[in-house]
Every structure is written in C-alpha cells, then in structure tokens.
Amino acid sequence: MRKGIILAFGALALLAGCGSAADKPANVPVTPKWKGAPYRISFDKPPAKPNPSGITIPDIKYTANPDALERRATLVLRFDPSAVKTDKEVINQMIIAPVDIPGTDGALPGDYMDVVNKDMSGLIGAYCVKGKVKVSVAFARSSLTTTADESEIEQKRLSDWAPIDLDFKHPKC
C-alpha cells in the first residue's frame, strides 16, 4: 500500500511538472517605465510683466525620471540666427551656469531665470534683432563646459529641446 501511495504522489509530481511557476521565465517583454531623455522640460505661462532686459522666457518646469535623477543641470539656449542681418559669424548659443534641480519635478528658480533672460537679451541684443525670436532650451549635465561643441552637448544632454517663440524688444536698437 505504501508503494502505491508513493507511486501515486510520484505520478502527480510528474504531471504537475518540476519546480514552481515562479522559477520559469516570463515570456512577456518588460517595457520601461520611462521612455526618452531623463528629463522633460516645458514652459509655464508667460509672466504678466515682461522682463525689462528685452526678452522674457517663461519659467521652465521639469519632470525627471526617478531612476536617472541629477542634482544639478546646465541650461543650454539657442536662438534661430535667421533674423540676424550681418555677414559675420553669429553666435547663437549660450550655456548657462549649473543650477540645483532637487526632486523629480519642479521649476527653475526665479532668480536663475532672471539671469537667463538678461544674458539671452545681451546675446540677441548684440545683433539688434527685433520682433519674434525662435528660442530652444535643453538641460545638460552640470559638467558641460561653457565652450562645448555640438557633440559634447549631445553626449551630455538630459532633455529634448523645447522650442518657444518669444518677442524681443531691445531698448537700444
């Protein structure tokens, strides 16, 4: 009788298969929670009062991939040089000093944005551009040098480029 019971349990074990279902790999591919660049940036609504320096970039908001957080980031700005009327080479890019970016979402500090507006106004104002200016901004790692070329920017970029059309009114042109 014991041999019959043992044989019956052995047969059940064979029918059930060896090991548990948890030991077998799943056939469903795992999709990543976050797709794309580690940070997503967007613009807040334009402020009611324009910046007296000539250009007013709305506050820049960010959302971060929680698995790829950075403590600091550099802001890279570019403007479309097609509005510049000169035969000389046009510098159309700025790399601003790094800023703290705590947490997975928030906005860049107001005093930082004031510096960004002032510096960008100085760059665009040097070419006496008037009217609409197409500007794009992106986050990059804080180790980005201020004289970085295109390849270094692309290697250290943390977000996609966010474009915006802005009015530029330089008081001296």
C-alpha positions as CSV (number, residue, x, y, z in Angstrom):
1,M,0.0,0.0,0.0
2,R,2.8,2.4,0.8
3,K,4.4,1.8,-2.6
4,G,1.1,2.6,-4.2
5,I,0.8,5.9,-2.4
6,I,4.3,6.8,-3.1
7,L,3.9,5.9,-6.8
8,A,0.7,7.9,-6.9
9,F,2.4,11.0,-5.5
10,G,5.3,10.5,-7.9
11,A,2.9,10.4,-10.8
12,L,1.2,13.6,-9.6
13,A,4.6,15.3,-9.4
14,L,5.4,14.3,-12.9
15,L,2.1,15.6,-14.2
16,A,2.4,18.9,-12.3
17,G,5.9,19.4,-13.7
18,C,9.2,20.1,-11.9
19,G,9.7,23.3,-9.9
20,S,7.2,26.1,-9.4
21,A,5.8,28.5,-11.9
22,A,7.9,31.3,-10.3
23,D,11.1,29.5,-11.4
24,K,10.1,29.8,-15.1
25,P,10.9,33.0,-17.0
26,A,8.0,35.1,-18.2
27,N,7.5,35.4,-21.9
28,V,6.1,38.9,-21.7
29,P,8.7,41.6,-22.5
30,V,9.1,44.2,-19.8
31,T,8.6,47.8,-21.1
32,P,10.5,50.5,-19.4
33,K,8.5,52.8,-17.1
34,W,10.1,56.0,-18.6
35,K,10.9,56.4,-22.3
36,G,13.2,59.1,-23.8
37,A,15.5,61.5,-22.2
38,P,15.9,61.5,-18.4
39,Y,14.2,64.9,-18.1
40,R,11.2,66.5,-19.7
41,I,11.0,70.3,-19.7
42,S,8.2,72.6,-20.6
43,F,7.4,76.3,-20.3
44,D,4.9,77.8,-17.8
45,K,2.6,80.6,-19.0
46,P,4.3,83.8,-19.8
47,P,4.6,86.3,-16.9
48,A,2.2,89.2,-16.8
49,K,5.1,91.7,-16.6
50,P,7.8,91.4,-19.3
51,N,11.5,91.4,-18.2
52,P,13.0,94.9,-18.7
53,S,16.1,93.3,-20.3
54,G,14.3,92.7,-23.6
55,I,13.3,89.1,-23.6
56,T,11.1,87.1,-21.2
57,I,11.5,83.4,-21.2
58,P,8.6,81.8,-19.2
59,D,9.5,79.8,-16.2
60,I,10.9,76.4,-17.1
61,K,9.3,73.4,-15.5
62,Y,10.8,69.9,-15.4
63,T,9.8,66.3,-14.6
64,A,12.5,63.7,-14.1
65,N,12.9,60.0,-14.5
66,P,13.1,58.9,-10.8
67,D,15.7,56.3,-11.9
68,A,18.0,58.9,-13.5
69,L,18.0,61.9,-11.2
70,E,20.7,64.5,-11.4
71,R,21.3,67.0,-8.6
72,R,22.4,69.8,-10.9
73,A,21.9,70.7,-14.5
74,T,23.1,73.2,-17.0
75,L,20.7,75.1,-19.2
76,V,21.6,75.4,-22.9
77,L,19.8,78.0,-25.0
78,R,19.9,78.5,-28.8
79,F,18.2,81.1,-31.0
80,D,17.4,81.0,-34.7
81,P,20.0,83.2,-36.3
82,S,18.0,83.8,-39.5
83,A,16.7,87.1,-38.1
84,V,20.3,88.4,-37.8
85,K,21.4,90.8,-40.6
86,T,25.1,90.5,-40.7
87,D,27.9,88.9,-42.8
88,K,29.9,88.0,-39.7
89,E,29.7,84.7,-37.8
90,V,26.7,84.6,-35.5
91,I,27.0,83.1,-32.0
92,N,23.5,81.7,-31.4
93,Q,24.1,79.5,-28.4
94,M,24.6,80.1,-24.6
95,I,25.4,77.6,-21.9
96,I,24.3,79.0,-18.5
97,A,25.9,78.1,-15.2
98,P,24.6,74.9,-13.5
99,V,21.6,75.1,-11.2
100,D,20.2,72.8,-8.5
101,I,17.3,70.7,-9.6
102,P,16.0,68.9,-6.5
103,G,13.4,66.3,-6.7
104,T,11.6,64.7,-9.6
105,D,9.6,67.7,-10.7
106,G,9.6,71.5,-10.2
107,A,10.6,74.7,-11.8
108,L,13.9,76.6,-12.2
109,P,14.3,79.3,-9.6
110,G,13.0,82.8,-10.5
111,D,16.4,84.5,-9.8
112,Y,18.1,82.0,-12.1
113,M,15.5,82.7,-14.8
114,D,16.2,86.5,-14.4
115,V,19.9,85.8,-15.1
116,V,18.9,83.7,-18.1
117,N,16.7,86.4,-19.5
118,K,19.3,89.1,-19.0
119,D,22.1,87.0,-20.6
120,M,20.0,85.9,-23.5
121,S,18.9,89.5,-24.1
122,G,22.5,90.6,-24.2
123,L,23.4,87.9,-26.8
124,I,20.4,88.6,-29.1
125,G,20.7,92.4,-28.5
126,A,24.3,92.4,-29.7
127,Y,22.8,91.6,-33.2
128,C,20.0,94.2,-32.9
129,V,17.3,91.6,-33.6
130,K,13.8,92.9,-33.3
131,G,10.4,91.1,-33.1
132,K,9.9,87.3,-32.9
133,V,12.8,85.1,-32.0
134,K,12.7,81.3,-32.0
135,V,14.5,80.0,-28.9
136,S,15.1,76.4,-27.9
137,V,16.3,75.2,-24.4
138,A,17.6,71.9,-23.1
139,F,19.0,70.6,-19.8
140,A,22.5,69.1,-19.9
141,R,24.8,67.6,-17.2
142,S,26.4,70.2,-15.0
143,S,29.8,69.0,-16.2
144,L,29.2,70.6,-19.6
145,T,31.8,73.2,-20.4
146,T,30.7,76.8,-21.3
147,T,32.6,76.3,-24.7
148,A,31.1,72.9,-25.5
149,D,30.6,72.0,-29.1
150,E,27.6,70.2,-30.6
151,S,28.9,66.7,-29.9
152,E,29.6,67.4,-26.2
153,I,26.2,68.9,-25.8
154,E,24.5,65.9,-27.4
155,Q,26.5,63.5,-25.2
156,K,25.6,65.3,-22.0
157,R,22.0,66.4,-22.9
158,L,19.4,65.4,-20.3
159,S,16.3,66.5,-22.1
160,D,14.9,67.0,-25.5
161,W,15.0,70.5,-27.0
162,A,12.0,72.6,-26.0
163,P,11.2,75.4,-28.6
164,I,9.4,78.6,-28.0
165,D,8.7,81.8,-30.0
166,L,9.4,85.0,-28.0
167,D,9.1,88.7,-28.6
168,F,12.4,90.6,-28.3
169,K,12.4,94.3,-27.7
170,H,15.9,95.7,-27.1
171,P,15.8,99.2,-25.8
172,K,19.0,100.3,-27.6
173,C,18.2,99.1,-31.1
